[in-house]
Amino acid sequence: MKKFVFGILFLMLVSFEVNAQEIAVLKYNGGGDWYANPTALPNLIKFCNTNLQTSLNEKPETVEPGSSDIFQFPFVHMTGHGNVIFSEAEKENLRQYLLSGGFLHIDDNYGMDEYIRPLLKELFPEQSLQEIPVDHEIFRNQYKFPNGLPKIHEHDAQRPQAMGIFENGRLLILYTVESDLGDGWESREVHNDPEEIRLKALQMGANIIKYAFEN
């Protein structure tokens, strides 16, 4: 009887750990505002918990690229408007996190691009950023985006691009440019985006979360 009870308790604990998943915001050095869009991830989490039946903790954590804590999070989000610097130790730790199954979404909030591209080349010197084709599962695993990444804010009026770093077919890093998904995830009063634009951003975000947790 004791063995049976302990077995049930063990299963309950495992179930809790699987269901009570967390995502994190990456806190980086360099002077860029890593803390931009404070309402974005909480809103995306609520949307996913409601529409994907996920059980994400409602408050995202904060993690640094050199911390061992990063390995606790299947999904890490990074955003901002400016400079980004990783030390050599941070780059190595982040690289190991990604190769061991982690996922990093970098959303250019306008102003990161000139820093992110060379940084990714240092992180994976043997890889090149590739544009993700519109038939990739990240654009159709829950909500359908037949034309790829949606345009949320205009900025330079260039087309939105979803760029990626792959390893053995798995997307490790998603870099979204000229879209500004995070602004679309923010509460409506922040940017006064129309509801249909916010919905597109949240649906695309849900697809990203789904991909990160399933691959």
N, C-alpha and C positions, 0 to 999 in steps of 0.2 A: 504493500500500500504506500509506504514512504517513497519507494522508487517511482511509483506512478505519480504521486503528488509533485515530487521534485521535477519529474519529466514535464508535467503540465506547466509548472512555474518557469522552467527553462524555455519552453515554447512561447510562453507569453512574453518573456523578456526579449527573445529573438524577434518576435513579431513587433514589439514596440520599437526596437532598434531599427528595423527595416522601414517601419512606417513613419517614425519621427525623424525624417531626413532634414538636413539643413543645407542652405546655400550661403555663400559668403561674398562679400565685397573685398576686392584686393586693395590694400593700403600700400602705396608705393612712394618712393622718394623722388626728388627732382623738382618739387615745387608745384606740380600739377594738382588740380583739385580732385583727388580720388574720391572725395565725398560728395561729388555732384549728384543731382537728382535724388534727394533723400527719400522721396515718396515712391520712387519708381519700383524698386524690388518688392517692397511690401505690397504694392498694388498687384504686381505680377504674381506674387505668391498667392494672394487671395483669389485671383482669377484662376490659377492652376488648381488650387484646392477645390474650387467650386466646379470647374468645368472638366478637369482631368481626373478628379477624385484622388489627387495626391494628398499627402499629409505633411506638407512642408511646414516647418516652424515659421510662424508669422513674422518674426523679427530676424532678418538676415544677420549673420555674424560678420565680423571684420577679421581679416587674416592678412599677414604679410608674406611676401614671396619667399623669404628665407626661413619661415617658421615650419616646424614639423607638424603644426596643427593643420596645415593646408591639406594634408593627406586624409583628413576626416571628411572633406567636402567633395561630393561628386561634381559639383558645379561651382565655379568661381567666376564672378562678374567684375569687369574692370571698365572704368569710364573716366571722363574728365575732359579738360580743354587745353592742357598744356604739356609741359615737359615730364618725361618719365625716365627714371634712372634705376637700373638694377645693378647691384654689385655682382662680382663673379660668383660668390657663394649663393646669392639669391637666384641667379640664372641657373646654376646647377641644380639647386633644390627644386625650382619651378619646372625645369626640364624633366627631372626624375618623377615629379608629381604627374606630369602629363603623360609620360611614357608608361607609367604604372596604372593608368586608367582614368586620370583626372581630365577635366574639360575646362577650358578657359574661353569665355566670351568677352571680347574687347569691343566696346561700342564707342566709336569716335563721336564724342559730344560736340565736335567741331573744334579743331586745333591740335589734335593728338597725332595726326597722320605723319607728319615729318619726323616725329620721335619714334613712333611705333614700328614703322617699316624697318629701319636699321636695327632696332632692338630685337625684332623677331629674327632677323638674319643672324644676329649674334647668338640668339637662343638656339636656333636650329640652322647652323651654317650649311648643312648638307641639303637643306630643303629650300623651296621657294614658295612664296605665297601664290596660291592658285585661286582663280575665280571659281566658285562652287557652281556647278551646272544647275539649271532650273529644274531638272528631273531628279535631283538629289532628294533623299527621304526627308531632309530637314524642312523642305518646302511642302511636304504633303503627308507627313506622318499623322497629323491630327486635323489641321486646317490646310486648305488647298491654296497655294500661291503659285499658279502656273507661270507667272512672269518673274518669279524669284522674289528677292527682298523688296518689301514695300517702301515707298517714299513717304516719310513722316514729316520732316521739315525740309525746307528748300535749301538754305545755306547758299552754296554756289550754283544751285540749279543744275548740278550734274546728276547723272543717273546713280541710283543706289547700287552698291556692290557688296556682295558677301564673299569675303576672301577666306581661305583656309590653309592650315598646315595639316597634312595627313601623315599617318604612319600605318603601314599595312592596311590601307583602306579605311582606317578609322579617323574621323575628324577630331583632332586634338585641340586646335585653336580655331575659333570662329572670330573673324574680324569684320565688323559691319561698318561700312563707310558711306557717307552721304545719305544716310537714312535717319539716324538719330532715334532709334527705337526707344531709348531710355526716356526721352522727352515725351514720347507717346504713352509710356507707362505711368508717367507722373499724374498726380491728381488733376482733374480738369481745370481747376482754377489757376494752376501754375502757368499754363501756356494757352489756355482757352481753345484747345484743339477741338474740332467737331468730334462727336461721338463715334462716327464711322472711321475716322482716322485713328482715334484711340483704340478702337476695337481691332483694327488691323494690326496695330503695334502689339497689343496684348496677345492676339492669336499667334503672331509670329514668335513672340517670346515664349508662349506655351509650347510651340513646336521645338524651340531650342531646348527648353527644359526637358521635354520628353526625350529628345535625342540624347542629351547628356546622361540621363538616368538609365537609358536602355542600351547604350553602346559602350 
